[in-house]
Amino acid sequence: MDVPYWLEDPTPARTNGKLDGRVDVAIVGAGVTGCAAALRLAEAGLRVRVHDARSVASGASGRNGGFALRGGAARYDVARETYGAERAAAYWRWTEKALDRIAELAGDALQRPGSYRLAGDEEEREGILLEYEALREDGHNAEWLDDVPGGAAGRFHGAIFHPRDGSIQPARFVRRLATRATAAGAEIRENDRVEDLEALEADRVLVATDGYGHGLVRELTDLVWPTRGQVIASEPLDSVLYDRPHYARQGFDYWQQLPDGRILLGGFRDVSILDELTDVEETTPAIQSSLESFLHELAGREVAVTHRWAGIFGLTQDMLPLVGAVPGRDGRVWVAGGYSGHGNVLGFACGELVADAMLGRDAPHLELLDPARFSD
Ligand SMILES: Cc1cc2nc3c(=O)[nH]c(=O)nc-3n(C[C@H](O)[C@H](O)[C@H](O)COP(=O)(O)OP(=O)(O)OC[C@H]3O[C@@H](n4cnc5c(N)ncnc54)[C@H](O)[C@@H]3O)c2cc1C
């Protein structure tokens, strides 16, 4: 029961070549970040080897809620105030483009029905109204709804409809990225835990472990906090109540109905928020029972839970990822991670961004995401 629903998808065949000796870049982690970077670097002709302690997409990339949203982890109006209006607008546009690029690569792993950002109460309504107005002011697509159709009708206090957002089968997408990366010449070594970056036979190393691999880079230990998220999936329902990703309560609750009729629901981290600051990948009774009660509410009746799982993501102080060279490591060690629970699109975008930076190409947003921003 603790196998994530997404990982039950058949693994596509992959021709995995073996590279002899030293490589240009060793990547630690074969999730969306590591695979996107590997593809980009291998296509540019570099010798790339990816190491994963388990298998492709076995971390958060195969354990998440399947929401493929534009934007960052913070509300757009808050992002404008925090990073400045121009930088926030450019950052949002960049993620919109990344989502379009994912659509080109994902095939049937991505659908784009849009998403609903719901207000759980009047206070949240005021907050997301500010977000909606800021999005519209800056020319981003968004619609305001006082109520939403379907199973959530009459239960929330307004919603933003983001028409270009998507629902992704994340494991299928990342396994496809891995297949493309190996076809471009990258080597992927599964069941190969890296204990010491210095021991890797590589000119440069990219750490792409998001919430996992805590402690691998000493300087990042206090900058990316491992955080646990828990998810359940129901038996298939015979009617469609939720035809796109829905999320509410600052994203603490998120659910969608899958093509086979199951409701996939995650969240309720705030039930025991301090206990969830952990990299122990296991479910807990307190959160599982909250998820289950809410699932019955969403379905309008008791429904069986067929899958339960936990995953770990990396949270940062300012909710922005860390992307770039790790300070003080002479350009040998690089990082991309810390998506604060929004890594499906950002992980892909930052995997490509860090690869571009390593290739010496133009890499916009690197300054905003520079890991050195936390250095004294
Ligand atoms: C429950 C949950 C729900 C989420 N929901 C969403 C969502 O709906 N939408 C969204 O955008 N984001 C969501 N996220 C966040 C998103 O899943 C992650 O940010 C994203 O998948 C991170 O991808 P990644 O490739 O950077 O890391 P991961 O996919 O976590 O991959 C890291 C890899 O590194 C490997 N690794 C770690 N240490 C080592 C080592 N020492 N040696 C070798 N390999 C190592 C691991 O085995 C793992 O495969 C969610 C996360 C969780 C946990």
The ligand as an SDF file (V2000), in Angstrom:
LIG
                    3D

 53 58  0  0  0  0  0  0  0  0999 V2000
    4.1300   14.6390   -0.9100 C   0  0  0  0  0  0  0  0  0  0  0  0
    4.6490   15.6490   -1.8760 C   0  0  0  0  0  0  0  0  0  0  0  0
    3.7610   16.3190   -2.7060 C   0  0  0  0  0  0  0  0  0  0  0  0
    4.2330   17.2560   -3.6350 C   0  0  0  0  0  0  0  0  0  0  0  0
    3.3590   17.7980   -4.5170 N   0  0  0  0  0  0  0  0  0  0  0  0
    3.8320   18.5910   -5.5000 C   0  0  0  0  0  0  0  0  0  0  0  0
    2.9600   19.0270   -6.5360 C   0  0  0  0  0  0  0  0  0  0  0  0
    1.7930   18.6370   -6.6150 O   0  0  0  0  0  0  0  0  0  0  0  0
    3.4630   19.8920   -7.4620 N   0  0  0  0  0  0  0  0  0  0  0  0
    4.7670   20.2880   -7.4280 C   0  0  0  0  0  0  0  0  0  0  0  0
    5.1710   21.0780   -8.2940 O   0  0  0  0  0  0  0  0  0  0  0  0
    5.6290   19.8220   -6.5060 N   0  0  0  0  0  0  0  0  0  0  0  0
    5.1970   18.9690   -5.5530 C   0  0  0  0  0  0  0  0  0  0  0  0
    6.0660   18.4670   -4.6410 N   0  0  0  0  0  0  0  0  0  0  0  0
    7.4980   18.8310   -4.7360 C   0  0  0  0  0  0  0  0  0  0  0  0
    8.1840   18.0750   -5.8710 C   0  0  0  0  0  0  0  0  0  0  0  0
    7.7850   16.7280   -5.8930 O   0  0  0  0  0  0  0  0  0  0  0  0
    9.7080   18.1230   -5.6760 C   0  0  0  0  0  0  0  0  0  0  0  0
   10.1120   19.4440   -5.3970 O   0  0  0  0  0  0  0  0  0  0  0  0
   10.4410   17.6560   -6.9220 C   0  0  0  0  0  0  0  0  0  0  0  0
    9.9750   16.3870   -7.3200 O   0  0  0  0  0  0  0  0  0  0  0  0
   11.9410   17.6110   -6.6260 C   0  0  0  0  0  0  0  0  0  0  0  0
   12.5860   16.9510   -7.6940 O   0  0  0  0  0  0  0  0  0  0  0  0
   14.1230   16.6950   -7.5770 P   0  0  0  0  0  0  0  0  0  0  0  0
   14.5300   15.9730   -8.7970 O   0  0  0  0  0  0  0  0  0  0  0  0
   14.8400   17.9490   -7.2750 O   0  0  0  0  0  0  0  0  0  0  0  0
   14.2720   15.7740   -6.2760 O   0  0  0  0  0  0  0  0  0  0  0  0
   13.7020   14.3030   -6.0190 P   0  0  0  0  0  0  0  0  0  0  0  0
   12.6910   13.8930   -7.0070 O   0  0  0  0  0  0  0  0  0  0  0  0
   13.3450   14.2190   -4.5800 O   0  0  0  0  0  0  0  0  0  0  0  0
   14.9590   13.3920   -6.3230 O   0  0  0  0  0  0  0  0  0  0  0  0
   16.0830   13.3690   -5.4860 C   0  0  0  0  0  0  0  0  0  0  0  0
   16.7920   12.0510   -5.7480 C   0  0  0  0  0  0  0  0  0  0  0  0
   18.0530   12.0870   -5.0840 O   0  0  0  0  0  0  0  0  0  0  0  0
   18.3540   10.7810   -4.6700 C   0  0  0  0  0  0  0  0  0  0  0  0
   19.3650   10.8780   -3.6290 N   0  0  0  0  0  0  0  0  0  0  0  0
   19.2820   11.5070   -2.4350 C   0  0  0  0  0  0  0  0  0  0  0  0
   20.4320   11.3900   -1.7530 N   0  0  0  0  0  0  0  0  0  0  0  0
   21.2740   10.6780   -2.5480 C   0  0  0  0  0  0  0  0  0  0  0  0
   22.6170   10.2270   -2.3910 C   0  0  0  0  0  0  0  0  0  0  0  0
   23.3230   10.4910   -1.2990 N   0  0  0  0  0  0  0  0  0  0  0  0
   23.1730    9.5120   -3.4020 N   0  0  0  0  0  0  0  0  0  0  0  0
   22.4620    9.2470   -4.5240 C   0  0  0  0  0  0  0  0  0  0  0  0
   21.1820    9.6440   -4.7090 N   0  0  0  0  0  0  0  0  0  0  0  0
   20.6020   10.3540   -3.7270 C   0  0  0  0  0  0  0  0  0  0  0  0
   17.0150   10.2420   -4.1990 C   0  0  0  0  0  0  0  0  0  0  0  0
   17.0180    8.8220   -4.2270 O   0  0  0  0  0  0  0  0  0  0  0  0
   16.0490   10.8420   -5.1830 C   0  0  0  0  0  0  0  0  0  0  0  0
   15.7200    9.9710   -6.2450 O   0  0  0  0  0  0  0  0  0  0  0  0
    5.6240   17.5480   -3.6980 C   0  0  0  0  0  0  0  0  0  0  0  0
    6.5250   16.8770   -2.8600 C   0  0  0  0  0  0  0  0  0  0  0  0
    6.0500   15.9360   -1.9630 C   0  0  0  0  0  0  0  0  0  0  0  0
    7.0320   15.2020   -1.0920 C   0  0  0  0  0  0  0  0  0  0  0  0
  1  2  1  0
  2  3  1  0
  2 52  2  0
  3  4  2  0
  4  5  1  0
  4 50  1  0
  5  6  2  0
  6  7  1  0
  6 13  1  0
  7  8  2  0
  7  9  1  0
  9 10  1  0
 10 11  2  0
 10 12  1  0
 12 13  2  0
 13 14  1  0
 14 15  1  0
 14 50  1  0
 15 16  1  0
 16 17  1  0
 16 18  1  0
 18 19  1  0
 18 20  1  0
 20 21  1  0
 20 22  1  0
 22 23  1  0
 23 24  1  0
 24 25  2  0
 24 26  1  0
 24 27  1  0
 27 28  1  0
 28 29  2  0
 28 30  1  0
 28 31  1  0
 31 32  1  0
 32 33  1  0
 33 34  1  0
 33 48  1  0
 34 35  1  0
 35 36  1  0
 35 46  1  0
 36 37  1  0
 36 45  1  0
 37 38  2  0
 38 39  1  0
 39 40  1  0
 39 45  2  0
 40 41  1  0
 40 42  2  0
 42 43  1  0
 43 44  2  0
 44 45  1  0
 46 47  1  0
 46 48  1  0
 48 49  1  0
 50 51  2  0
 51 52  1  0
 52 53  1  0
M  END
$$$$
